[in-house]
Amino acid sequence: MRNLQIIGNVPQARKENNFGEYAEEAVIIEEQPKVKKENPHFLEANTLEVTMQHLKEDCITPVFAKDNELTIPHPAFIDTVYDAANTFFSGESIDKPDIRVSHIIKGRIPEAIHKPANQLLESDKTIYYERCAFIIQIPTIYETVNGNKLTLTIGGVRAYNHTNLYSKKGAERFKVFIGFTCKVCTNLCVSTDGFLSCLEVTNTKRFISSSIGNVSELPTCKTSTLNANT
């Protein structure tokens, strides 16, 4: 029988890896706050910048009370002018619309009629905006005045308070403009060195022929200013 030799725990040298020679000092990258890009064509005041997606997905469309006929939604107004611009200025670079709204109108769905206001869920609420203005810039068409680059701008503005929503469906009021120096706010004040049209229409088909189709008048137009009382 062989002798059994028991070997105790033999301490072993601890091997340490020195990774310090490979390490580099960490560089802390701080996220810079986004600087809001102001659009000089808007008189912003109490307006809110929104996206087309928000208008289409989160907002309801008002109707005429006596016959429940739809009004022309803000997105339809904007899309029609944008499509007309793309048709008329085919081949040019056309920016997406910048949109600002004001005077939010709040409501609630029928299932939430009896809920206290502080218990309403987001899904219980409805909203739409009484006033909406937008700007579409065409950066490939511009003029330089005293060293300043002025881009051709198309825009529009409308306000539901200028339409009698308590009657049957009738004409709705819109303003469409085009020029190199434009200012607009949601109370329907517009200033432009180009063309300005005040339209009363019952559908979007007239926008193309009545507004953008008149862009040929641009070179001979003088500065025009309209206010909410016109």
N, C-alpha and C positions, 0 to 999 in steps of 0.2 A: 504494500500500500504506500502510495506516495505521500510525502509530507505536504500538507496544504499550507501555503504561505499567504498570509493576509497582509495586504498592503494598505496602510492607513491613507487618509486624505493628505495628499501632498500639496501644499500651497503652490500655486502656479502664478507666475508673473502676469499681471493684468496688462493687456496690450491696449493702448489708447491710440485712436486714430486722430491725428491732428489735421483737421480740415481747414484750420485757420489760414493756412498758406494759400488755399484755393478760394477763400471767401472774399467777396467784395462788399464794400459799404452799400447799404440799401439806400436807394433814392426814393424819397417820398414824393409822390405826384399828387398834388392837390387839384381837385376838380375846380376849374374856373367857373364862376357863375355865368350863366348865359345872359348875354346882353340883349335886351329887348330891341328888336329892329323896328324903329318907328317908320311908318309910311307917311311921307309928307303930304299926301293927297287927302288924308282924313283929318277933319276937325274932331278929335277923339272924344273930348268932354267925358260924359258918363257912359260911353259905349263900351262894348265888350267884343273882343276878337273871338270869332268862332270858325269852325271848319264846316265844309259842305257836308261831311259825314254827320256831324252833330245836327245840322238842320234837317237832314233827311231821315235820320234814325231816332232822334230824341224829341222831336217837336211835332205837334199835331198841326193840322191845317184848318183854319177857321172856315166856316160856311156862312152862306146867306140864310138868315133865320127863317124867312117865310117859305122857302122852297128847298132848303137843305142842300143847295147847289154849292159845290166847292169854289172857293176863291182860288186865284193863281198863287201857288205856294212860292215862298222865297227861292227855294232851289230851282224851280222851273224858270223863274225870271232870270236868274243868274246863268243857268245852263243855256237858255235860249240866246242870250247876248254873247256868251262865250262861243257857242257853236257858230253864230253869225260872224263873229270876229275871225274865227278860223277859216271860214269860207271866203270872206272878203279879202283877208290878208294871207291867202294861201302861200305857203313857202316861208313865211316869217316865223321867228321864234316868239311864241306867245306864252306868257307866264300864267300860272293858275290864279284864280281870283283870290284877292285878299278881301275878307268879309268882316264887317262890324255890325253889331245889332244893339238895340236898346229897347227899353220899356217892355220888360218881360211880363207876360200875362200868364198867371198860374191857374190851374184847375185841378180836378181830381176825377178819378174814374168812378162810375156809379157804385161799385162795391165799397168804396171808401167814404161815401157820403156822410155816414154817422160817426166816423172816427174823429177824435180830437186832433187838432192840427199837429200837436207834439208827438202823436203816435203814428203819423203817416209814414209809410215806407216809400222809398224812391219809386217803387213800382205802382204806388197809388196816385202819384202826381202826374199831371200833364202840364206842358208849357208850350208857349210859342212867343215870338217876339213881334211886337207891334210895328217896329221899324227896322229896316235893313238897308245897308249901303254896301257897295262892293267896287273894287278897282281891279282892272285887268291891264297889265303893262305889256307893251310890245318892244322889248329892248333893241331889236334890230332896226327899228325906225326911230330916229332921234334927230334933234337939232342941237347945235352948240351955240349958246348965247353967253357972251362975256366969259368964255371959258367954262361954263356950266353945261353939262350934258342933260338935255331934257328929253325924256322918253315919251313916245306916243302912248297915251293912256285912254282906255275906254272904261266907262263905269255906269252905274245906275243906282237909283235910290227909290224906295217906296215906303209908305206908311199906311197901315190899315185904318188909322183914324181919319183918313181922307176918303174912306169908302163906307157907305151906309150898309153895315152888315145886318141891320134889322129889317131889311126889305128883301125883295126878290133879287135874283142875280142881275147885276147890271155892270156897267163899265167900271174898271178899276184904274186908278191913276198911278202912273210911273214916270220917272224922269231918267233919260238916258243921255249921256254926253261923251264927247271925245275931244281930245286936245293934248297939247304938250304941257300946259300949266293948268292943273285942275285942282279944285278943292271941293269937298263934299262932306256934309254931316247928315245925321239921320232925321233932322227936322226939315228936310227937303231943301236946305240951302245949297246951291250949287254955283260955283264960279269956274269958268273955263275960257280959254282963248280960242276955242274951236267951236264945235257944234253942240247945241243943247236942245233937246226936244222933250216936251211934256206930252205924254201919251195917255189916252183913255181907251183901254181895250178890254175885251171880254175873253180873249185867249192869247196865247203866246205867238201865234202865227204872224201877227202884225208887227212884232218887234223887228224882224229882219228887214222888212220893206220900209218901215216907218222910221227906224232909228239908224242902224248901221248903213243902210242903203243911201242915206243922206250924207255920208262921209265925204262925198265929192265936194261938199260945200266948205270943207275945212279951210282951205287956203284963203277964202275971202271973208271968213267969219271974224267978227270982232269979239272982244271979251264980253261975256254975257253973265249977269248975275240974277238969279231968281231967288226969292225967299218963299217961306211957307204961305204967305198971303197971296201969291200969284197963282 
